[in-house]
């Protein structure tokens, strides 16, 4: 059985650069009990064995409380020595620690509040256990080719005893904080008006679109709107393709993070895979791809697929490509960034 423990979306992330004036750091904790309410999903953590001997547990609690600035107690300490990320196991790494801390100061407004903590820098070792949360997070980042990512949930397998980090890749390393969180959209949200990737396809698409909808009905003023509609059609076709191909837990990430490097994530046999959706109103098998997306395809070779929908407004056809397929295609450079580094 899998026990899924969703955590606050801004509480645990790596490789996201803070572009705010101050603050905006990962909180590394999620409320479990406060103001008389209980986080019904997160409370399932109490069904997980602590996996720590009494002596080591006492040492961990003493270390945590020695640095506490408020009266508190540690209710539970959970140690995990088997770790995976998005279903892929990590080897030769130390253990990871999560604990529950409760405020105990009488008269304090938050007295009785409990939080689940998973500090990035927590480290503890004795003769029986070696815990290093930072080393685990570093190993996860390395597995994800050092891209920016957010941990959405911990997943504990009661049979294998593996703690899986369920993460989403949200961009290249050092993507600005404001680009990830301020622009985050709810499921079903529309395209952000600042995202204009489709504008690069105007020259190639305009004739086919006018032939389909009428020459007087498509132009620069409504091209972006039509492309948005076509993208929705393309993503729905891609989603249906994945369902028929055995994909599970299909999620349209672009609806939530418009600047994500991929459009859809899904699972095959418990391992996450990624799909980039491209589309054209023509019958030509062409698509544009930014350098960052190309790099993502290379870094996650075997996990990323490009789904190209041709003749999107007619009898649509689905074409699937890997990075190896793309490397064999003819290529044209649309733009190059020039930088003068001379003093």
ZADO-1210 file (C-alpha; in nm, 4 decimals, padded with zeros to 6 digits):
<atoms>
<atom x="00.0000" y="00.0000" z="00.0000" code="UNK" pos="1"/>
<atom x="00.1175" y="00.3538" z="-00.0772" code="UNK" pos="2"/>
<atom x="00.0701" y="00.6188" z="00.1916" code="UNK" pos="3"/>
<atom x="00.0724" y="00.9566" z="00.0175" code="UNK" pos="4"/>
<atom x="00.1614" y="01.2640" z="00.2228" code="UNK" pos="5"/>
<atom x="00.1008" y="01.5900" z="00.0317" code="UNK" pos="6"/>
<atom x="00.3014" y="01.8863" z="00.1611" code="UNK" pos="7"/>
<atom x="00.2698" y="02.2621" z="00.1155" code="UNK" pos="8"/>
<atom x="00.3668" y="02.3556" z="-00.2396" code="UNK" pos="9"/>
<atom x="00.6191" y="02.6192" z="-00.1294" code="UNK" pos="10"/>
<atom x="00.7742" y="02.4168" z="00.1498" code="UNK" pos="11"/>
<atom x="01.0383" y="02.2060" z="-00.0254" code="UNK" pos="12"/>
<atom x="01.2084" y="02.2984" z="-00.3513" code="UNK" pos="13"/>
<atom x="01.5570" y="02.3158" z="-00.5001" code="UNK" pos="14"/>
<atom x="01.7307" y="02.5249" z="-00.7697" code="UNK" pos="15"/>
<atom x="01.4704" y="02.8035" z="-00.7740" code="UNK" pos="16"/>
<atom x="01.6378" y="03.1445" z="-00.7509" code="UNK" pos="17"/>
<atom x="01.4856" y="03.4030" z="-00.5182" code="UNK" pos="18"/>
<atom x="01.4271" y="03.7199" z="-00.7223" code="UNK" pos="19"/>
<atom x="01.2267" y="03.8877" z="-00.4448" code="UNK" pos="20"/>
<atom x="01.3580" y="04.1679" z="-00.2272" code="UNK" pos="21"/>
<atom x="01.3525" y="03.9472" z="00.0822" code="UNK" pos="22"/>
<atom x="01.2094" y="03.6282" z="00.2264" code="UNK" pos="23"/>
<atom x="01.0490" y="03.3616" z="00.0077" code="UNK" pos="24"/>
<atom x="01.2540" y="03.0661" z="00.1238" code="UNK" pos="25"/>
<atom x="01.1298" y="02.7102" z="00.1481" code="UNK" pos="26"/>
<atom x="00.9370" y="02.6663" z="00.4749" code="UNK" pos="27"/>
<atom x="01.0400" y="02.2962" z="00.5041" code="UNK" pos="28"/>
<atom x="00.7317" y="02.2227" z="00.7150" code="UNK" pos="29"/>
<atom x="00.3584" y="02.1651" z="00.6712" code="UNK" pos="30"/>
<atom x="00.0930" y="02.2122" z="00.9439" code="UNK" pos="31"/>
<atom x="-00.0493" y="01.8879" z="01.0761" code="UNK" pos="32"/>
<atom x="-00.2771" y="02.0178" z="01.3527" code="UNK" pos="33"/>
<atom x="-00.3676" y="02.3788" z="01.4213" code="UNK" pos="34"/>
<atom x="-00.6663" y="02.5852" z="01.5342" code="UNK" pos="35"/>
<atom x="-00.8519" y="02.2672" z="01.6236" code="UNK" pos="36"/>
<atom x="-00.8251" y="02.1289" z="01.2706" code="UNK" pos="37"/>
<atom x="-00.6291" y="01.8322" z="01.1376" code="UNK" pos="38"/>
<atom x="-00.4702" y="01.7858" z="00.7962" code="UNK" pos="39"/>
<atom x="-00.6562" y="01.4663" z="00.7100" code="UNK" pos="40"/>
<atom x="-00.4142" y="01.3651" z="00.4340" code="UNK" pos="41"/>
<atom x="-00.0933" y="01.4399" z="00.6192" code="UNK" pos="42"/>
<atom x="-00.2073" y="01.2737" z="00.9442" code="UNK" pos="43"/>
<atom x="-00.1569" y="00.9408" z="00.7660" code="UNK" pos="44"/>
<atom x="00.2102" y="00.9840" z="00.8518" code="UNK" pos="45"/>
<atom x="00.1213" y="00.8350" z="01.1905" code="UNK" pos="46"/>
<atom x="00.0603" y="00.5032" z="01.0133" code="UNK" pos="47"/>
<atom x="00.4262" y="00.4880" z="00.9107" code="UNK" pos="48"/>
<atom x="00.6818" y="00.3131" z="01.1372" code="UNK" pos="49"/>
<atom x="00.9478" y="00.5447" z="01.2804" code="UNK" pos="50"/>
<atom x="01.2327" y="00.3048" z="01.1925" code="UNK" pos="51"/>
<atom x="01.4666" y="00.4385" z="01.4606" code="UNK" pos="52"/>
<atom x="01.6036" y="00.2871" z="01.7795" code="UNK" pos="53"/>
<atom x="01.5215" y="00.4587" z="02.1140" code="UNK" pos="54"/>
<atom x="01.8768" y="00.5809" z="02.1810" code="UNK" pos="55"/>
<atom x="01.9144" y="00.7415" z="01.8386" code="UNK" pos="56"/>
<atom x="01.5653" y="00.8881" z="01.8609" code="UNK" pos="57"/>
<atom x="01.6512" y="01.0535" z="02.1919" code="UNK" pos="58"/>
<atom x="01.9694" y="01.1930" z="02.0407" code="UNK" pos="59"/>
<atom x="01.7804" y="01.3348" z="01.7435" code="UNK" pos="60"/>
<atom x="01.5154" y="01.4957" z="01.9640" code="UNK" pos="61"/>
<atom x="01.7785" y="01.6512" z="02.1896" code="UNK" pos="62"/>
<atom x="01.9635" y="01.7962" z="01.8905" code="UNK" pos="63"/>
<atom x="01.6448" y="01.9456" z="01.7454" code="UNK" pos="64"/>
<atom x="01.5217" y="02.0981" z="02.0711" code="UNK" pos="65"/>
<atom x="01.8639" y="02.2371" z="02.1610" code="UNK" pos="66"/>
<atom x="01.8255" y="02.4813" z="01.8719" code="UNK" pos="67"/>
<atom x="01.4596" y="02.5654" z="01.9369" code="UNK" pos="68"/>
<atom x="01.3767" y="02.9245" z="02.0314" code="UNK" pos="69"/>
<atom x="01.0318" y="02.8329" z="02.1650" code="UNK" pos="70"/>
<atom x="00.8986" y="02.5725" z="02.4044" code="UNK" pos="71"/>
<atom x="00.8260" y="02.2594" z="02.2101" code="UNK" pos="72"/>
<atom x="00.8405" y="01.8825" z="02.2057" code="UNK" pos="73"/>
<atom x="00.9108" y="01.6271" z="01.9353" code="UNK" pos="74"/>
<atom x="00.6252" y="01.3812" z="01.9074" code="UNK" pos="75"/>
<atom x="00.7570" y="01.1528" z="01.6340" code="UNK" pos="76"/>
<atom x="01.0799" y="01.0933" z="01.4450" code="UNK" pos="77"/>
<atom x="01.0687" y="00.9065" z="01.1135" code="UNK" pos="78"/>
<atom x="01.3872" y="00.7829" z="00.9469" code="UNK" pos="79"/>
<atom x="01.3966" y="00.6441" z="00.5927" code="UNK" pos="80"/>
<atom x="01.6929" y="00.4495" z="00.4570" code="UNK" pos="81"/>
<atom x="01.5385" y="00.3638" z="00.1199" code="UNK" pos="82"/>
<atom x="01.4756" y="00.6607" z="-00.1086" code="UNK" pos="83"/>
<atom x="01.3426" y="00.7088" z="-00.4601" code="UNK" pos="84"/>
<atom x="01.2378" y="01.0066" z="-00.6702" code="UNK" pos="85"/>
<atom x="00.9483" y="00.9812" z="-00.9156" code="UNK" pos="86"/>
<atom x="00.9737" y="00.6044" z="-00.8885" code="UNK" pos="87"/>
<atom x="01.3502" y="00.5821" z="-00.9562" code="UNK" pos="88"/>
<atom x="01.5584" y="00.4401" z="-00.6693" code="UNK" pos="89"/>
<atom x="01.8625" y="00.6252" z="-00.5342" code="UNK" pos="90"/>
<atom x="02.1633" y="00.4240" z="-00.4228" code="UNK" pos="91"/>
<atom x="02.4470" y="00.4787" z="-00.1754" code="UNK" pos="92"/>
<atom x="02.2951" y="00.7721" z="00.0104" code="UNK" pos="93"/>
<atom x="02.2378" y="00.8395" z="00.3828" code="UNK" pos="94"/>
<atom x="01.8988" y="00.8263" z="00.5522" code="UNK" pos="95"/>
<atom x="01.6346" y="01.1000" z="00.5446" code="UNK" pos="96"/>
<atom x="01.4550" y="01.2332" z="00.8523" code="UNK" pos="97"/>
<atom x="01.1060" y="01.3767" z="00.8998" code="UNK" pos="98"/>
<atom x="00.9720" y="01.4705" z="01.2420" code="UNK" pos="99"/>
<atom x="00.6615" y="01.6119" z="01.4070" code="UNK" pos="100"/>
<atom x="00.7118" y="01.9119" z="01.6328" code="UNK" pos="101"/>
<atom x="00.4482" y="02.0495" z="01.8733" code="UNK" pos="102"/>
<atom x="00.4375" y="02.3953" z="02.0340" code="UNK" pos="103"/>
<atom x="00.3948" y="02.3615" z="02.4127" code="UNK" pos="104"/>
<atom x="00.4314" y="02.7115" z="02.5634" code="UNK" pos="105"/>
<atom x="00.1297" y="02.7815" z="02.7873" code="UNK" pos="106"/>
<atom x="-00.0594" y="03.0943" z="02.6869" code="UNK" pos="107"/>
<atom x="00.1096" y="03.1021" z="02.3461" code="UNK" pos="108"/>
<atom x="-00.1398" y="03.1480" z="02.0651" code="UNK" pos="109"/>
<atom x="00.0051" y="02.8504" z="01.8789" code="UNK" pos="110"/>
<atom x="00.0225" y="02.6206" z="02.1832" code="UNK" pos="111"/>
<atom x="-00.0751" y="02.2719" z="02.0672" code="UNK" pos="112"/>
<atom x="00.0065" y="02.3373" z="01.7011" code="UNK" pos="113"/>
<atom x="00.1856" y="02.0489" z="01.5326" code="UNK" pos="114"/>
<atom x="00.3881" y="02.0607" z="01.2136" code="UNK" pos="115"/>
<atom x="00.5588" y="01.7975" z="01.0034" code="UNK" pos="116"/>
<atom x="00.9183" y="01.9125" z="00.9517" code="UNK" pos="117"/>
<atom x="01.1698" y="01.8027" z="00.6867" code="UNK" pos="118"/>
<atom x="01.4572" y="02.0556" z="00.7100" code="UNK" pos="119"/>
<atom x="01.6962" y="02.0517" z="00.4169" code="UNK" pos="120"/>
<atom x="02.0056" y="02.0989" z="00.6346" code="UNK" pos="121"/>
<atom x="01.9220" y="01.8452" z="00.9072" code="UNK" pos="122"/>
<atom x="02.2105" y="01.6115" z="00.9858" code="UNK" pos="123"/>
<atom x="02.2638" y="01.3530" z="01.2602" code="UNK" pos="124"/>
<atom x="02.4801" y="01.0471" z="01.3062" code="UNK" pos="125"/>
<atom x="02.5748" y="00.7967" z="01.5728" code="UNK" pos="126"/>
<atom x="02.6883" y="00.4341" z="01.5770" code="UNK" pos="127"/>
<atom x="02.3504" y="00.3139" z="01.4526" code="UNK" pos="128"/>
<atom x="02.2303" y="00.5687" z="01.1995" code="UNK" pos="129"/>
<atom x="02.3534" y="00.8293" z="00.9534" code="UNK" pos="130"/>
<atom x="02.1039" y="01.0997" z="00.8572" code="UNK" pos="131"/>
<atom x="02.1809" y="01.3758" z="00.6100" code="UNK" pos="132"/>
<atom x="01.8796" y="01.5432" z="00.4505" code="UNK" pos="133"/>
<atom x="02.0945" y="01.7766" z="00.2426" code="UNK" pos="134"/>
<atom x="02.2859" y="01.4864" z="00.0894" code="UNK" pos="135"/>
<atom x="01.9562" y="01.3188" z="-00.0018" code="UNK" pos="136"/>
<atom x="01.8236" y="01.6376" z="-00.1635" code="UNK" pos="137"/>
<atom x="02.1508" y="01.6753" z="-00.3536" code="UNK" pos="138"/>
<atom x="02.1198" y="01.3167" z="-00.4800" code="UNK" pos="139"/>
<atom x="01.7635" y="01.3884" z="-00.5936" code="UNK" pos="140"/>
<atom x="01.8811" y="01.7020" z="-00.7759" code="UNK" pos="141"/>
<atom x="02.1552" y="01.5004" z="-00.9471" code="UNK" pos="142"/>
<atom x="01.9052" y="01.2364" z="-01.0537" code="UNK" pos="143"/>
<atom x="01.6975" y="01.5170" z="-01.2055" code="UNK" pos="144"/>
<atom x="02.0031" y="01.6556" z="-01.3902" code="UNK" pos="145"/>
<atom x="02.0095" y="01.9574" z="-01.1565" code="UNK" pos="146"/>
<atom x="01.6838" y="02.1080" z="-01.2829" code="UNK" pos="147"/>
<atom x="01.4617" y="02.3198" z="-01.0596" code="UNK" pos="148"/>
<atom x="01.2017" y="02.1055" z="-00.8876" code="UNK" pos="149"/>
<atom x="00.9273" y="02.1151" z="-00.6249" code="UNK" pos="150"/>
<atom x="00.8427" y="01.8275" z="-00.3919" code="UNK" pos="151"/>
<atom x="00.4659" y="01.7887" z="-00.3928" code="UNK" pos="152"/>
<atom x="00.4366" y="01.4842" z="-00.1672" code="UNK" pos="153"/>
<atom x="00.6153" y="01.2044" z="00.0112" code="UNK" pos="154"/>
<atom x="00.4937" y="00.8549" z="-00.0767" code="UNK" pos="155"/>
<atom x="00.5714" y="00.5644" z="00.1553" code="UNK" pos="156"/>
<atom x="00.5411" y="00.2078" z="00.0303" code="UNK" pos="157"/>
<atom x="00.4410" y="-00.0102" z="00.3267" code="UNK" pos="158"/>
<atom x="00.5738" y="-00.3234" z="00.1539" code="UNK" pos="159"/>
<atom x="00.9104" y="-00.2116" z="00.0141" code="UNK" pos="160"/>
<atom x="00.9675" y="00.0503" z="00.2922" code="UNK" pos="161"/>
<atom x="01.0746" y="00.3022" z="00.0260" code="UNK" pos="162"/>
<atom x="01.0089" y="00.6745" z="00.0697" code="UNK" pos="163"/>
<atom x="00.9418" y="00.8203" z="-00.2745" code="UNK" pos="164"/>
<atom x="00.9745" y="01.1929" z="-00.3390" code="UNK" pos="165"/>
<atom x="00.6960" y="01.2894" z="-00.5790" code="UNK" pos="166"/>
<atom x="00.8394" y="01.5944" z="-00.7540" code="UNK" pos="167"/>
<atom x="00.7631" y="01.8127" z="-01.0525" code="UNK" pos="168"/>
<atom x="01.0357" y="01.9658" z="-01.2671" code="UNK" pos="169"/>
<atom x="00.9452" y="02.3327" z="-01.3101" code="UNK" pos="170"/>
<atom x="01.2331" y="02.4707" z="-01.5140" code="UNK" pos="171"/>
<atom x="01.6050" y="02.5003" z="-01.5685" code="UNK" pos="172"/>
<atom x="01.8342" y="02.5604" z="-01.2713" code="UNK" pos="173"/>
<atom x="01.7963" y="02.9083" z="-01.1170" code="UNK" pos="174"/>
<atom x="01.4574" y="02.9773" z="-01.2731" code="UNK" pos="175"/>
<atom x="01.3253" y="03.2910" z="-01.0938" code="UNK" pos="176"/>
<atom x="01.0924" y="03.2328" z="-00.8003" code="UNK" pos="177"/>
<atom x="00.8346" y="03.4742" z="-00.9438" code="UNK" pos="178"/>
<atom x="00.8198" y="03.2778" z="-01.2694" code="UNK" pos="179"/>
<atom x="00.7335" y="02.9575" z="-01.0830" code="UNK" pos="180"/>
<atom x="00.5037" y="03.0629" z="-00.8013" code="UNK" pos="181"/>
<atom x="00.3433" y="03.3949" z="-00.8947" code="UNK" pos="182"/>
<atom x="00.2489" y="03.2636" z="-01.2377" code="UNK" pos="183"/>
<atom x="00.1193" y="02.9351" z="-01.1028" code="UNK" pos="184"/>
<atom x="-00.2266" y="02.8637" z="-01.2400" code="UNK" pos="185"/>
<atom x="-00.5039" y="02.6417" z="-01.1115" code="UNK" pos="186"/>
<atom x="-00.6083" y="02.3377" z="-01.3102" code="UNK" pos="187"/>
<atom x="-00.8188" y="02.4534" z="-01.6039" code="UNK" pos="188"/>
<atom x="-00.6579" y="02.7973" z="-01.6131" code="UNK" pos="189"/>
<atom x="-00.5939" y="02.9753" z="-01.9399" code="UNK" pos="190"/>
<atom x="-00.2607" y="03.0512" z="-02.1014" code="UNK" pos="191"/>
<atom x="-00.0688" y="03.3327" z="-01.9437" code="UNK" pos="192"/>
<atom x="-00.0777" y="03.6358" z="-02.1704" code="UNK" pos="193"/>
<atom x="00.2984" y="03.6766" z="-02.1388" code="UNK" pos="194"/>
<atom x="00.3745" y="03.3377" z="-02.2906" code="UNK" pos="195"/>
<atom x="00.4194" y="03.3800" z="-02.6669" code="UNK" pos="196"/>
<atom x="00.5984" y="03.0665" z="-02.7828" code="UNK" pos="197"/>
<atom x="00.3433" y="03.0090" z="-03.0592" code="UNK" pos="198"/>
<atom x="00.4171" y="03.3465" z="-03.2196" code="UNK" pos="199"/>
<atom x="00.7306" y="03.1921" z="-03.3740" code="UNK" pos="200"/>
<atom x="00.5006" y="02.9774" z="-03.5910" code="UNK" pos="201"/>
<atom x="00.2992" y="03.2624" z="-03.7439" code="UNK" pos="202"/>
<atom x="00.4586" y="03.2501" z="-04.0896" code="UNK" pos="203"/>
<atom x="00.4169" y="02.8737" z="-04.1212" code="UNK" pos="204"/>
<atom x="00.0641" y="02.8535" z="-03.9789" code="UNK" pos="205"/>
<atom x="-00.1222" y="03.1568" z="-04.1096" code="UNK" pos="206"/>
<atom x="-00.2093" y="03.0239" z="-04.4582" code="UNK" pos="207"/>
<atom x="-00.3379" y="02.6877" z="-04.3310" code="UNK" pos="208"/>
<atom x="-00.5450" y="02.8599" z="-04.0625" code="UNK" pos="209"/>
<atom x="-00.6971" y="03.1043" z="-04.3126" code="UNK" pos="210"/>
<atom x="-00.7810" y="02.8223" z="-04.5499" code="UNK" pos="211"/>
<atom x="-00.9588" y="02.6454" z="-04.2645" code="UNK" pos="212"/>
<atom x="-01.1410" y="02.9377" z="-04.1001" code="UNK" pos="213"/>
<atom x="-01.1582" y="03.1912" z="-04.3829" code="UNK" pos="214"/>
<atom x="-00.9060" y="03.4510" z="-04.4941" code="UNK" pos="215"/>
<atom x="-01.0964" y="03.7346" z="-04.3265" code="UNK" pos="216"/>
<atom x="-01.1272" y="03.5466" z="-03.9976" code="UNK" pos="217"/>
<atom x="-00.7616" y="03.4946" z="-03.9055" code="UNK" pos="218"/>
<atom x="-00.4974" y="03.7637" z="-03.8644" code="UNK" pos="219"/>
<atom x="-00.2432" y="03.9087" z="-03.6234" code="UNK" pos="220"/>
<atom x="-00.5141" y="04.0316" z="-03.3870" code="UNK" pos="221"/>
<atom x="-00.6630" y="03.6894" z="-03.3131" code="UNK" pos="222"/>
<atom x="-00.3762" y="03.4550" z="-03.4082" code="UNK" pos="223"/>
<atom x="-00.2752" y="03.4022" z="-03.0437" code="UNK" pos="224"/>
<atom x="-00.6326" y="03.3198" z="-02.9424" code="UNK" pos="225"/>
<atom x="-00.6710" y="03.0628" z="-03.2196" code="UNK" pos="226"/>
<atom x="-00.3374" y="02.9063" z="-03.1273" code="UNK" pos="227"/>
<atom x="-00.4543" y="02.8796" z="-02.7656" code="UNK" pos="228"/>
<atom x="-00.7639" y="02.6957" z="-02.8784" code="UNK" pos="229"/>
<atom x="-00.5560" y="02.4677" z="-03.0976" code="UNK" pos="230"/>
<atom x="-00.3199" y="02.3951" z="-02.8100" code="UNK" pos="231"/>
<atom x="-00.6152" y="02.2855" z="-02.5975" code="UNK" pos="232"/>
<atom x="-00.7249" y="02.0519" z="-02.8773" code="UNK" pos="233"/>
<atom x="-00.3708" y="01.9150" z="-02.9119" code="UNK" pos="234"/>
<atom x="-00.3312" y="01.8513" z="-02.5386" code="UNK" pos="235"/>
<atom x="-00.6655" y="01.6708" z="-02.5282" code="UNK" pos="236"/>
<atom x="-00.5573" y="01.4500" z="-02.8201" code="UNK" pos="237"/>
<atom x="-00.2241" y="01.3800" z="-02.6468" code="UNK" pos="238"/>
<atom x="-00.4020" y="01.2945" z="-02.3227" code="UNK" pos="239"/>
<atom x="-00.6318" y="01.0508" z="-02.5036" code="UNK" pos="240"/>
<atom x="-00.3297" y="00.8955" z="-02.6748" code="UNK" pos="241"/>
<atom x="-00.1614" y="00.8395" z="-02.3381" code="UNK" pos="242"/>
<atom x="-00.4732" y="00.6810" z="-02.1891" code="UNK" pos="243"/>
<atom x="-00.4906" y="00.4320" z="-02.4730" code="UNK" pos="244"/>
<atom x="-00.1147" y="00.3672" z="-02.4455" code="UNK" pos="245"/>
<atom x="-00.1228" y="00.2648" z="-02.0797" code="UNK" pos="246"/>
<atom x="-00.0282" y="00.5975" z="-01.9201" code="UNK" pos="247"/>
<atom x="-00.1634" y="00.6611" z="-01.5707" code="UNK" pos="248"/>
<atom x="-00.1926" y="00.9618" z="-01.3373" code="UNK" pos="249"/>
<atom x="-00.1941" y="01.1938" z="-01.6389" code="UNK" pos="250"/>
<atom x="-00.1513" y="01.5592" z="-01.5449" code="UNK" pos="251"/>
<atom x="-00.1504" y="01.8648" z="-01.7708" code="UNK" pos="252"/>
<atom x="00.1244" y="02.0569" z="-01.5968" code="UNK" pos="253"/>
<atom x="00.1216" y="02.3498" z="-01.8371" code="UNK" pos="254"/>
<atom x="-00.2227" y="02.4479" z="-01.7089" code="UNK" pos="255"/>
<atom x="-00.0644" y="02.5057" z="-01.3672" code="UNK" pos="256"/>
<atom x="00.2878" y="02.6164" z="-01.4632" code="UNK" pos="257"/>
<atom x="00.2827" y="02.7946" z="-01.8018" code="UNK" pos="258"/>
<atom x="00.6628" y="02.8081" z="-01.8162" code="UNK" pos="259"/>
<atom x="00.7220" y="02.4387" z="-01.7450" code="UNK" pos="260"/>
<atom x="00.9632" y="02.2527" z="-01.9707" code="UNK" pos="261"/>
<atom x="00.7003" y="01.9940" z="-02.0578" code="UNK" pos="262"/>
<atom x="00.3233" y="01.9984" z="-02.1002" code="UNK" pos="263"/>
<atom x="00.2034" y="01.6677" z="-01.9591" code="UNK" pos="264"/>
<atom x="00.3439" y="01.4313" z="-01.6996" code="UNK" pos="265"/>
<atom x="00.2248" y="01.0757" z="-01.6533" code="UNK" pos="266"/>
<atom x="00.3397" y="00.7427" z="-01.5143" code="UNK" pos="267"/>
<atom x="00.4257" y="00.4090" z="-01.6696" code="UNK" pos="268"/>
<atom x="00.4745" y="00.1276" z="-01.4179" code="UNK" pos="269"/>
<atom x="00.5089" y="00.3828" z="-01.1372" code="UNK" pos="270"/>
<atom x="00.7858" y="00.5864" z="-01.3052" code="UNK" pos="271"/>
<atom x="00.7185" y="00.9436" z="-01.4213" code="UNK" pos="272"/>
<atom x="00.7462" y="01.0328" z="-01.7860" code="UNK" pos="273"/>
<atom x="00.7076" y="01.3644" z="-01.9641" code="UNK" pos="274"/>
<atom x="00.5425" y="01.4777" z="-02.2861" code="UNK" pos="275"/>
<atom x="00.5954" y="01.7970" z="-02.4834" code="UNK" pos="276"/>
<atom x="00.2980" y="01.8747" z="-02.7054" code="UNK" pos="277"/>
<atom x="00.3403" y="02.0442" z="-03.0428" code="UNK" pos="278"/>
<atom x="00.0790" y="02.1072" z="-03.3105" code="UNK" pos="279"/>
<atom x="00.0299" y="02.2527" z="-03.6561" code="UNK" pos="280"/>
<atom x="-00.2659" y="02.3338" z="-03.8807" code="UNK" pos="281"/>
<atom x="-00.0577" y="02.2086" z="-04.1734" code="UNK" pos="282"/>
<atom x="00.0257" y="01.8522" z="-04.2765" code="UNK" pos="283"/>
<atom x="00.3982" y="01.9255" z="-04.2418" code="UNK" pos="284"/>
<atom x="00.5773" y="01.7421" z="-03.9622" code="UNK" pos="285"/>
<atom x="00.7627" y="02.0360" z="-03.8108" code="UNK" pos="286"/>
<atom x="00.7822" y="02.2011" z="-03.4681" code="UNK" pos="287"/>
<atom x="00.9851" y="02.4641" z="-03.2861" code="UNK" pos="288"/>
<atom x="01.1713" y="02.3848" z="-02.9662" code="UNK" pos="289"/>
<atom x="01.3624" y="02.6141" z="-02.7309" code="UNK" pos="290"/>
<atom x="01.7184" y="02.5294" z="-02.6290" code="UNK" pos="291"/>
<atom x="01.6060" y="02.4600" z="-02.2701" code="UNK" pos="292"/>
<atom x="01.3470" y="02.2078" z="-02.3883" code="UNK" pos="293"/>
<atom x="01.5990" y="02.0393" z="-02.6175" code="UNK" pos="294"/>
<atom x="01.8408" y="02.0111" z="-02.3254" code="UNK" pos="295"/>
<atom x="01.5598" y="01.8692" z="-02.1114" code="UNK" pos="296"/>
<atom x="01.4908" y="01.6046" z="-02.3775" code="UNK" pos="297"/>
<atom x="01.8581" y="01.5081" z="-02.3789" code="UNK" pos="298"/>
<atom x="01.8970" y="01.5058" z="-02.0012" code="UNK" pos="299"/>
<atom x="01.5857" y="01.2902" z="-01.9567" code="UNK" pos="300"/>
<atom x="01.6424" y="01.0689" z="-02.2597" code="UNK" pos="301"/>
<atom x="01.4046" y="00.7742" z="-02.2428" code="UNK" pos="302"/>
<atom x="01.1559" y="00.9623" z="-02.0255" code="UNK" pos="303"/>
<atom x="01.0590" y="01.2531" z="-02.2552" code="UNK" pos="304"/>
<atom x="00.8494" y="01.2274" z="-02.5694" code="UNK" pos="305"/>
<atom x="00.7337" y="01.4924" z="-02.8143" code="UNK" pos="306"/>
<atom x="00.3771" y="01.4542" z="-02.9388" code="UNK" pos="307"/>
<atom x="00.3211" y="01.6414" z="-03.2653" code="UNK" pos="308"/>
<atom x="-00.0388" y="01.6812" z="-03.3849" code="UNK" pos="309"/>
<atom x="-00.0568" y="01.7665" z="-03.7552" code="UNK" pos="310"/>
<atom x="-00.3672" y="01.8953" z="-03.9354" code="UNK" pos="311"/>
<atom x="-00.4985" y="02.0025" z="-03.5963" code="UNK" pos="312"/>
<atom x="-00.8157" y="02.1608" z="-03.7368" code="UNK" pos="313"/>
<atom x="-00.8980" y="01.8746" z="-03.9719" code="UNK" pos="314"/>
<atom x="-00.8331" y="01.5020" z="-03.9593" code="UNK" pos="315"/>
<atom x="-00.5665" y="01.5278" z="-03.6923" code="UNK" pos="316"/>
<atom x="-00.2743" y="01.2878" z="-03.6883" code="UNK" pos="317"/>
<atom x="-00.0560" y="01.2017" z="-03.3888" code="UNK" pos="318"/>
<atom x="00.3213" y="01.1669" z="-03.4273" code="UNK" pos="319"/>
<atom x="00.5503" y="01.0638" z="-03.1383" code="UNK" pos="320"/>
<atom x="00.9226" y="01.1451" z="-03.1298" code="UNK" pos="321"/>
<atom x="01.2134" y="01.0778" z="-02.8956" code="UNK" pos="322"/>
<atom x="01.5260" y="01.2920" z="-02.8751" code="UNK" pos="323"/>
<atom x="01.7015" y="01.0311" z="-03.0925" code="UNK" pos="324"/>
<atom x="01.4338" y="01.0806" z="-03.3595" code="UNK" pos="325"/>
<atom x="01.4741" y="01.4577" z="-03.3318" code="UNK" pos="326"/>
<atom x="01.8507" y="01.4361" z="-03.3701" code="UNK" pos="327"/>
<atom x="01.7972" y="01.2703" z="-03.7099" code="UNK" pos="328"/>
<atom x="01.5649" y="01.5475" z="-03.8349" code="UNK" pos="329"/>
<atom x="01.6589" y="01.8448" z="-04.0490" code="UNK" pos="330"/>
<atom x="01.6996" y="02.1609" z="-03.8420" code="UNK" pos="331"/>
<atom x="01.6747" y="02.5384" z="-03.8907" code="UNK" pos="332"/>
<atom x="01.7980" y="02.8025" z="-03.6484" code="UNK" pos="333"/>
<atom x="01.5282" y="03.0609" z="-03.5717" code="UNK" pos="334"/>
<atom x="01.7392" y="03.2811" z="-03.3456" code="UNK" pos="335"/>
<atom x="02.0724" y="03.3127" z="-03.1645" code="UNK" pos="336"/>
<atom x="02.1454" y="03.5105" z="-02.8507" code="UNK" pos="337"/>
<atom x="02.4511" y="03.7364" z="-02.8832" code="UNK" pos="338"/>
<atom x="02.6363" y="03.8611" z="-02.5749" code="UNK" pos="339"/>
<atom x="02.9242" y="04.1084" z="-02.5701" code="UNK" pos="340"/>
<atom x="03.1548" y="03.9989" z="-02.2895" code="UNK" pos="341"/>
<atom x="03.4424" y="04.2296" z="-02.3724" code="UNK" pos="342"/>
<atom x="03.5204" y="04.5060" z="-02.1264" code="UNK" pos="343"/>
</atoms>
